[in-house]
Amino acid sequence: MRKLGRTLRRSCVGLIAAAAWLAIATSLPPHATAGERQPAVSKLRQIPVAWEESIGGQLYSDWPQVMLYRGPFAKHPLWAGDAAAINTETWRCVNCHGWDYRGSAGVGGDLGVVANVPGLRHLVGASRRTVADGINHKNHGFAANQLSADALSYLVNFLIEGQRAVVDLASKARQSGADAEAGGQRYAEVCRVCHGPSGTRLNLGSERFPETLPTLARTKPWKFLHGVRFGHAGVMPAFVMLDDAEFLNLLTYAARRLDKS
C-alpha cells in the first residue's frame, strides 16, 4: 500500500505539471503577437512554486518554444558557432552555454561547442539581481517582447538553483550503484508510452543529427538528465517529483538496456 501511495502521488504531480503547461500553451494563439502573449504567459504565476525551476530549465533549453516567439530572428550578434546554423537555434541559451552549463569549457549544446562563451555554474547561489542583469545585458540582445518579466524570473530561478540539481546528478552518475532493474520499472511506468519499448520511437535531435533516448543516455547524459528533470516545452512534462536515485536508475537503464536488440 505504501508503494502504491507513492506511485499515486507521483502520478498526480506529473498530471499537475502537464496540466500547467497545457494551460499556458492552449491560451496562446498559434501566431500570438507580443501584446497577446504577455497576459497568457503571466499565467505562469499560477504554477506551484515547485515547478518554477522546471519552467526556467525549459526556457534555458528552448525559450522561443516556451514563449511561442515566432521572430523575426537574425543570427545572434555574438554567435561564433556553425555558420550554417538556423537563426533561431543561435538564440537558444543551451546552444552557447551548453547542456552542462560550462560554456566553451564543456560539452556544448545541440550545435556543438561554441568558442569564447562563459560558463554559468558560478551563478548557483548568486543574487537575483546579478543573474537578471546578466541576462538583460545588451550583448544578449533580447528585445522587450521576447522574455516577459515572469519568464525572466523563472530563468533566474533555474540558474540560481535549478542547474545545481543536474550538476549534482551528473556527479553522482560517475559513481556506481544505480539500479538498472528499478530504472526499467520506472521507464515502463512513465516513459515507454511515448518513447516506445526500445526508446527509439522519438527523434530527440534534428533531421541532420538524429538522437534517441538510449543514444542520449550513452553519449549525452547531461542532456538526458536536463530533459527528464525539467521537461520539454509543449512536448514532455517535467519529472521533478523523482528523487536522485530514480533519475540515475533511469539513466543507467536507458544507457545499458535500451535499444540492445
Stockholm file with secondary structure:
# STOCKHOLM 1.0

chainA/1-261         MRKLGRTLRRSCVGLIAAAAWLAIATSLPPHATAGERQPAVSKLRQIPVAWEESIGGQLYSDWPQVMLYRGPFAKHPLWAGDAAAINTETWRCVNCHGWDYRGSAGVGGDLGVVANVPGLRHLVGASRRTVADGINHKNHGFAANQLSADALSYLVNFLIEGQRAVVDLASKARQSGADAEAGGQRYAEVCRVCHGPSGTRLNLGSERFPETLPTLARTKPWKFLHGVRFGHAGVMPAFVMLDDAEFLNLLTYAARRLDKS
#=GR chainA/1-261 SS CHHHHHHHHHHHHHHHHHHHHHHHHHTSCTTCCHHHHHHHHGGGGGSCGGGHHHHHHHHHHHHHHHHTCCCCCCCCTTCCSCTTSCGGGGGSTHHHHCTTSCGGGSCCBTTBCCTTCCCSGGGTTCCHHHHHHHHTSGGGCCCTTTSCHHHHHHHHHIIIIIHHHHHHHHHHHTSSCCCHHHHHHHHHHHTHHHHCTTSCSSCCSCSSSCCCHHHHHHHCHHHHHHHHHHCBTTTBCCCTTSCHHHHHHHHHHHHHTTTCC
#=GC SS_cons         CHHHHHHHHHHHHHHHHHHHHHHHHHTSCTTCCHHHHHHHHGGGGGSCGGGHHHHHHHHHHHHHHHHTCCCCCCCCTTCCSCTTSCGGGGGSTHHHHCTTSCGGGSCCBTTBCCTTCCCSGGGTTCCHHHHHHHHTSGGGCCCTTTSCHHHHHHHHHIIIIIHHHHHHHHHHHTSSCCCHHHHHHHHHHHTHHHHCTTSCSSCCSCSSSCCCHHHHHHHCHHHHHHHHHHCBTTTBCCCTTSCHHHHHHHHHHHHHTTTCC
//
